[in-house]
């Protein structure tokens, strides 16, 4: 079970060199086994284990390539290791960033040393099996939850579950056997096999119940409770991402969990797995999930904390109005879960309740920043969302007033780590651009033309700001870095800008059966970050600086196009040749989204996966309906009755009929609490049991009489041929009454 968790960590490939974690787990397991069987008291054993563990971690850290490659002898390696550890602790206390790979390996090795030691200690010294199963399970399921790469995790999960269930069943049986031996109760040696089979059956039932999320978590009280838990968790997750910025985060499920921050990290290898199907009017879209306003040189954060609970298609939120925008309705079919509602462009409302994070833009109006789900929507869910899409043309955006409202000041923040040469480059690129739109378009073109697209870009080294890193050090980037560089340069010019995350529009297909609507197939490699620029009177408008995405084509009236004026002074640093003017690059206008009635909720059309059909489609419909759970009820009742019958007669099969009937009565007496305060004689037990199950009084009294006569009467009077049949008949009469009494006691909790 422990090494299934280790295998999942190694298979996730968060960084090279994680195989050494298996050695830490193995040594911890050996140390725990030896100390558990030793005569050491608990604290002495734990202190000894800590010494062993620190020595093991020291050897692992000192032999890591990042340490061994910089120091020749063990003393120098140890000193360098401590230096890196103290530097990392300083970054953690100051909420900084770190890219030291040895720290992450040390933490994982220490974790699995502790897991190995405690697994052996609690198994062999105390037999507290949940102390073994739960910590290992938390470590493994955390790894599997955040992993979204191509390596299969199902084998590790299956091995863990089988081992955990077997361990739990056999440990319970061992405890029962110890009690039976003490009470001189006979039992079959084959019980172990049946305990394992019963444990697997119970696990199967639990898995069926956990197939879908409980409806209780979607209630108002459940959402509020989960929201309170999410706040400290998201902050902890953000700190973790900053302190391990060199992790291979491309394989995590970050694209599906839109926390309050996103850290610029290393390479990403996204797959083409289906994420969702979207039906919307044909246009150019971004399926937006969240946006971030604060940038610290490596991490983007959302610092807006005002929120309210939005009801389905909520029209009571006073949204700000902007010119040249139209509502666009999109119907979503999810193939992978999300904790935020995707919307076309700026969010307005959706068919599911959510936490609406908003920014106050005036005394009476707000802008929605994100529609956050306290409980994620899982694959197979469908919903409708309405977003506000800008249809402003080039001339209108050029004519936008340069005066920005006071609330946009947060979108001008630039971290002090940004070097001056980034600001100089921004001024140089926009030297011939007279308006905010022209400046944004110029930076957008320059990034697309001069920065190569590369998804295998390593994380910035410590101390180097991300935009400076891609603009001057490597001149390569993927969408996160393109958007960061453009937003930083725009802010340095006094233009409010932010980054948004979600998905690019994916592959569009027109369906002749659905007029004026298009089907967008969105895949994992469409995960994207882009730039939103604020224009007074027109709101937030998208820009696409990423060279790996098609450019945004905006309608430009030819009569309003004007030549770009020449610069009045030479640019501060050399620049590429000026690009052609916007008028010379005018393109055919993109079809505008059809205006829809946002207040009228529409049922999404039955969009389906074209690759699915037949039996899989029937199973999918069955899973999403309540019929499957109704069908489970008789199965669960049958399983419960079978388990109860097994527990009744476990270990009693070889007893003679009278003794077996009396042992069954005694077992029910124990379950019903009879005899816990003091020891009873057989007749006192029968009298006390009759008080709890009056309908079984006569049958229990008959069984007790038969047992006492056989046990204590003279041998020649102790047993008759009809006693066995009478005992079994009396037990058949008493069983149903005792079962009802047991159910009544369990339901009352007494």
DADA-V693531 format. One record per backbone hydrogen bond with DSSP energy under -1.0 kcal/mol. CO is the residue of the C=O (numbers start at 1). NH is the residue of the N-H. E is the energy in kcal/mol with one decimal. If there is no record, write none. Layout:
# DADA-V693531
CO/NH/E
CO/NH/E
This chain:
# DADA-V693531
1/5/-1.3
2/6/-1.8
3/7/-2.4
4/8/-1.8
5/9/-1.7
6/10/-2.4
7/11/-2.7
8/12/-1.4
10/13/-1.0
14/248/-2.9
18/21/-1.8
19/22/-1.3
20/24/-1.5
21/25/-2.2
22/26/-2.5
23/27/-2.7
24/28/-2.3
25/29/-2.2
26/30/-2.3
27/31/-2.6
28/32/-2.5
29/33/-2.1
30/34/-2.5
31/35/-2.5
32/36/-2.1
33/37/-1.7
41/45/-2.4
42/46/-2.6
43/47/-2.4
44/48/-2.3
45/49/-2.5
46/50/-2.3
47/51/-1.9
48/52/-2.4
49/53/-3.0
50/54/-2.6
51/55/-2.1
52/56/-2.5
53/57/-2.8
54/58/-2.3
55/59/-2.1
56/60/-2.5
57/61/-3.0
58/62/-2.6
59/63/-1.6
61/64/-1.0
64/67/-1.8
64/68/-3.2
65/69/-2.0
67/70/-1.3
67/71/-1.1
73/77/-2.1
74/78/-2.7
75/79/-2.2
76/80/-2.4
77/81/-2.5
78/82/-2.4
79/83/-2.1
80/84/-2.2
81/85/-2.3
82/86/-2.7
83/87/-2.0
84/88/-2.1
85/89/-2.4
86/90/-2.1
87/91/-1.9
88/92/-2.4
89/93/-2.5
90/94/-1.6
91/96/-3.9
92/95/-1.0
98/245/-2.0
101/105/-1.7
102/106/-2.3
103/107/-2.4
104/108/-2.3
105/109/-2.6
106/110/-2.8
107/111/-2.5
108/112/-2.5
109/113/-2.0
110/114/-2.2
111/115/-2.3
112/116/-2.3
113/117/-2.7
114/118/-2.9
115/119/-2.1
116/120/-1.9
117/121/-2.7
118/122/-2.7
119/123/-1.2
120/124/-2.6
121/125/-2.3
122/127/-1.1
122/128/-1.9
129/132/-1.4
129/133/-2.5
130/134/-1.9
132/136/-1.0
133/137/-2.4
134/138/-2.7
135/139/-2.0
136/140/-2.3
137/141/-3.0
138/142/-1.9
139/143/-1.6
140/144/-2.5
141/145/-2.3
142/146/-1.7
153/157/-2.1
154/158/-2.8
155/159/-2.4
156/160/-2.5
157/161/-2.7
158/162/-2.6
159/163/-2.5
160/164/-3.0
161/165/-2.7
162/166/-2.4
163/167/-2.8
164/168/-2.5
165/169/-2.7
166/170/-2.6
167/171/-2.2
168/172/-2.0
169/173/-2.2
170/174/-2.3
171/175/-1.9
172/176/-2.3
173/177/-3.0
174/178/-2.1
175/179/-1.8
176/180/-2.6
177/181/-2.8
178/182/-1.8
179/183/-1.8
180/185/-3.0
188/191/-1.5
190/194/-1.2
191/195/-2.5
192/196/-1.9
193/197/-2.1
194/198/-2.7
195/199/-2.4
196/200/-2.3
197/201/-2.1
198/202/-2.4
199/203/-2.3
200/204/-2.0
201/205/-2.0
202/206/-2.4
203/207/-2.3
204/208/-1.9
205/209/-2.0
206/210/-2.0
208/211/-1.1
214/217/-1.1
215/218/-1.2
216/219/-1.2
219/223/-2.7
220/224/-2.3
221/225/-2.2
222/226/-2.4
223/227/-2.4
224/228/-1.8
225/229/-1.6
226/230/-2.1
227/231/-1.3
229/233/-1.3
230/234/-3.1
231/235/-1.8
232/236/-2.2
233/237/-2.6
234/238/-2.3
235/239/-2.3
236/240/-2.3
237/241/-2.3
238/242/-1.9
239/243/-2.4
240/244/-1.4
242/98/-2.0
244/247/-1.5
247/249/-2.4
248/251/-1.7
249/252/-1.5
251/148/-5.9
253/256/-1.3
256/339/-1.6
257/259/-1.3
260/302/-2.9
262/300/-2.8
273/524/-2.0
275/335/-3.2
275/336/-1.1
276/522/-2.6
277/333/-2.4
278/520/-3.3
279/331/-2.3
280/518/-3.2
286/288/-1.3
286/345/-2.1
287/503/-2.0
288/343/-1.8
290/501/-2.6
292/499/-1.4
294/301/-2.7
297/466/-2.0
298/264/-2.9
299/296/-1.8
300/262/-2.5
301/293/-1.6
301/294/-2.6
306/358/-1.9
308/356/-3.2
310/354/-2.1
311/314/-1.5
317/319/-1.5
318/366/-2.3
324/391/-2.9
326/389/-2.7
328/387/-2.4
330/385/-2.6
331/279/-2.3
332/383/-1.7
333/277/-2.3
334/380/-3.0
338/377/-2.4
339/373/-3.3
343/288/-2.4
346/388/-3.1
349/386/-3.1
350/313/-4.2
354/310/-3.2
355/372/-2.8
356/308/-1.7
357/369/-3.4
357/370/-1.5
359/367/-2.5
365/361/-1.4
365/362/-1.5
366/320/-2.3
367/359/-2.7
370/357/-2.7
371/341/-2.7
372/355/-3.5
377/338/-1.8
378/381/-1.8
381/334/-2.6
383/332/-3.1
384/351/-2.6
385/330/-2.8
386/348/-1.9
386/349/-1.6
387/328/-3.0
388/346/-1.7
389/326/-2.4
393/397/-2.1
394/398/-2.4
395/399/-1.6
405/408/-1.5
406/409/-1.7
408/411/-1.5
409/412/-1.8
411/497/-1.7
415/418/-1.5
419/422/-1.1
420/424/-2.5
421/425/-2.1
422/426/-2.0
423/427/-2.3
424/428/-2.3
425/429/-2.7
426/430/-1.8
428/431/-1.2
430/433/-1.7
435/439/-2.4
436/440/-2.5
437/441/-2.8
438/442/-2.4
439/443/-2.4
440/444/-2.4
441/445/-2.5
442/446/-2.5
443/447/-2.3
444/448/-1.9
445/449/-2.1
446/450/-2.1
447/451/-1.8
452/477/-2.2
455/268/-2.6
461/464/-1.8
465/469/-2.1
466/470/-1.9
467/471/-2.2
468/472/-2.1
469/474/-2.2
475/452/-1.9
477/454/-2.9
478/481/-1.3
478/482/-2.3
479/483/-2.8
480/484/-1.7
481/485/-2.5
482/486/-2.4
483/487/-2.7
484/488/-2.4
485/489/-2.2
486/490/-2.5
487/491/-2.3
488/492/-1.9
490/495/-2.3
491/494/-1.8
496/534/-1.9
498/532/-2.7
499/292/-2.5
500/530/-2.2
501/289/-2.9
501/290/-1.5
502/528/-2.3
503/287/-2.6
507/521/-2.8
509/519/-3.1
511/514/-1.7
514/517/-1.4
518/280/-2.0
519/509/-2.4
520/278/-2.4
521/507/-2.3
522/275/-3.0
522/276/-1.6
523/526/-1.8
524/527/-1.6
526/504/-2.9
528/502/-1.9
530/500/-2.3
531/543/-2.6
532/498/-2.1
533/541/-2.5
535/538/-2.3
535/539/-1.8
537/323/-2.8
539/535/-2.3
541/533/-2.8
543/531/-1.7
546/549/-1.5
555/394/-2.3
583/586/-1.2
597/600/-1.1
605/607/-3.0
609/612/-1.6
613/616/-1.2
614/618/-1.8
615/619/-2.7
616/620/-2.2
617/621/-2.3
618/622/-2.4
619/623/-2.5
620/624/-1.9
626/630/-1.5
627/631/-2.2
632/636/-3.0
633/637/-2.4
634/638/-2.4
635/639/-2.4
636/640/-2.8
637/641/-2.5
638/642/-2.4
639/643/-2.6
640/644/-2.4
641/645/-2.5
642/646/-2.1
643/647/-2.6
644/648/-2.3
645/649/-1.8
646/650/-1.1
649/652/-2.1
652/655/-1.2
656/660/-2.9
657/661/-2.4
658/662/-2.4
659/663/-2.6
660/664/-2.1
661/665/-2.0
662/666/-2.6
663/667/-2.4
664/668/-2.1
665/669/-2.2
666/670/-2.1
667/671/-2.1
668/672/-2.2
669/674/-3.0
670/673/-1.3
681/685/-2.7
682/686/-2.0
683/687/-2.2
684/688/-2.5
685/689/-2.6
686/690/-1.8
687/691/-1.0
689/693/-2.0
693/696/-1.6
694/697/-1.7
696/700/-2.6
697/701/-2.5
698/702/-2.2
699/703/-2.2
700/704/-2.3
701/705/-2.4
702/706/-2.3
703/707/-2.3
704/708/-2.8
705/709/-2.5
706/710/-2.1
707/711/-2.5
708/712/-2.9
709/713/-1.4
714/717/-1.7
720/723/-1.1
722/726/-2.1
723/727/-2.6
724/728/-2.3
725/729/-2.2
726/730/-2.4
727/731/-2.1
728/732/-2.0
729/733/-1.5
730/734/-2.0
731/735/-2.2
734/738/-2.4
735/739/-2.4
736/740/-2.2
737/741/-2.1
738/742/-2.3
739/743/-2.5
740/744/-2.4
741/745/-2.3
742/746/-2.4
743/747/-2.4
744/748/-1.8
745/750/-1.5
